[in-house]
């Protein structure tokens, strides 16, 4: 009688542990997806800012080159 009870108790503990592991995996996957989305949003914002800065620098350099050429003529 005691052996059956111990086996049943051990089985229930294993079943609960498996549920906890499953819940942790689901939560970690959700957190990963949320963090990945946040990272991509931040990365895209940084890339746009860098592109704007580089474009402005290029425009300034081009305008300076145009002015220098017009003065040289």
N, C-alpha and C positions, 0 to 999 in steps of 0.2 A: 504494500500500500504506500509506504513512504517513498519507494523508488519511483513509482508512477507520479507522485506529487512533485518530487524534485525534478523529474524530467519535464513535466508540464510547466513548472515554474521557469526552468532554464529556457525552454522553448519560447515562453512568453517574453522573457527578458531579451532573447535574441530578436524576436519579432519587433519589440519596441525599439531596440537599438538600430535595427534596419530602417525603421520609419524615421528615426532621428537623423540618420545618415542621409536618407533620401531628402528630407526637408532641408538639411544643410546644403546639399548639392543644388537643389532648386533655388534656394536663396542666394547662393554664391553665383550661380549662372545669371540670375536676375541682376545682382549687383554688378557683375562684369558687363552685362549689356548696357546698364545705365551709365557706368563709368566710361565705357567705350564711346557711347554717344556723346557724352560730355567732352571727352578728349577730342573727338573728331570736330565738334563744334568749335572748340577753342583753337584747334590747329588751323581750321579753315579761316577763322577770324584773323589769326596771326599772319597767315599766308596772304590774305587780302591787304592787310596793313603793310606788309613788306612790299607787295606789288605796287601799292600806291606810292610808297616812298621811292622805290626804284624808278617808277614812271616819272615822278616829279623831278628826280635828279637827271634823268635822261632828257626831259623837256628843257630844263635849265641849260644843260650842256649843249643841246641842239640850238637853242636860241642864242647862246653866246657864240657858237660857231657861225651862225647866220650873221650876227652883228659884226663879227670879226671879218667875215668875207665881204660884207657890204662896205666896211670901212677901208678894206684893202683895195677895193676897186676904184 
